[in-house]
């Protein structure tokens, strides 16, 4: 009895097929229109704290565009 079962790999789909599938699904995901939130001025933002682990993670990330 074989120890490994060989199965066919997942079928390859083209980008056009994927876009078509997404276009057909889009109406199912309709979101009710809500008013956009009012932007907050930066001067009104107070008390934001970032945990040290999160700050280290962001600091260790490369700059955008690398």
LORO-649768 format. One record per residue (C-alpha): x, y, z. Coordinates in steps of 0.001 Angstrom, whole numbers. Example, Ala and Ser with C-alpha at 12.3 -4.5 7.8 and 13.67 -1.06 7.14 Angstrom:
BEGIN
<rec east="12300" north="-4500" up="7800"/>
<rec east="13670" north="-1060" up="7140"/>
# end
This chain:
BEGIN
<rec east="0" north="0" up="0"/>
<rec east="1518" north="3397" up="-978"/>
<rec east="2376" north="5835" up="1773"/>
<rec east="1756" north="8915" up="-353"/>
<rec east="-1344" north="9666" up="-2382"/>
<rec east="-673" north="11678" up="-5522"/>
<rec east="-3437" north="14036" up="-6548"/>
<rec east="-3774" north="16321" up="-9529"/>
<rec east="-2552" north="19873" up="-8878"/>
<rec east="-5088" north="22665" up="-8627"/>
<rec east="-6251" north="23840" up="-12048"/>
<rec east="-4655" north="26989" up="-13427"/>
<rec east="-6998" north="29904" up="-14049"/>
<rec east="-6280" north="32940" up="-16154"/>
<rec east="-6572" north="36479" up="-14865"/>
<rec east="-9493" north="37024" up="-17242"/>
<rec east="-11337" north="34060" up="-15708"/>
<rec east="-10651" north="35342" up="-12208"/>
<rec east="-11878" north="38830" up="-13081"/>
<rec east="-15020" north="37344" up="-14637"/>
<rec east="-15703" north="35312" up="-11504"/>
<rec east="-15226" north="38401" up="-9337"/>
<rec east="-17538" north="40475" up="-11547"/>
<rec east="-20270" north="37851" up="-11223"/>
<rec east="-19841" north="37718" up="-7426"/>
<rec east="-19722" north="41491" up="-6877"/>
<rec east="-23523" north="42013" up="-6777"/>
<rec east="-23738" north="39508" up="-3923"/>
<rec east="-21447" north="41683" up="-1827"/>
<rec east="-23317" north="44957" up="-2187"/>
<rec east="-22769" north="47239" up="789"/>
<rec east="-25481" north="49705" up="1759"/>
<rec east="-24464" north="53295" up="1143"/>
<rec east="-23528" north="55128" up="4307"/>
<rec east="-22330" north="58674" up="4653"/>
<rec east="-18553" north="59032" up="4694"/>
<rec east="-17123" north="59733" up="8145"/>
<rec east="-16106" north="63304" up="8833"/>
<rec east="-12300" north="63650" up="8755"/>
<rec east="-10653" north="64455" up="12061"/>
<rec east="-8082" north="67227" up="12221"/>
<rec east="-4669" north="66026" up="13427"/>
<rec east="-4820" north="68599" up="16239"/>
<rec east="-7814" north="66716" up="17674"/>
<rec east="-5962" north="63384" up="17960"/>
<rec east="-4719" north="62863" up="21531"/>
<rec east="-3575" north="59960" up="23653"/>
<rec east="-2358" north="57588" up="20958"/>
<rec east="67" north="55012" up="22330"/>
<rec east="1891" north="52317" up="20406"/>
<rec east="3142" north="49192" up="22177"/>
<rec east="6930" north="48810" up="22042"/>
<rec east="6671" north="45505" up="20138"/>
<rec east="4564" north="47148" up="17434"/>
<rec east="6926" north="50100" up="17186"/>
<rec east="9887" north="47724" up="16756"/>
<rec east="8011" north="45801" up="14075"/>
<rec east="7263" north="48946" up="12082"/>
<rec east="10792" north="50254" up="12607"/>
<rec east="12237" north="47003" up="11246"/>
<rec east="10172" north="47176" up="8044"/>
<rec east="11902" north="48447" up="4934"/>
<rec east="10985" north="51772" up="3441"/>
<rec east="8227" north="51833" up="847"/>
<rec east="9540" north="51158" up="-2638"/>
<rec east="12495" north="48977" up="-1683"/>
# end
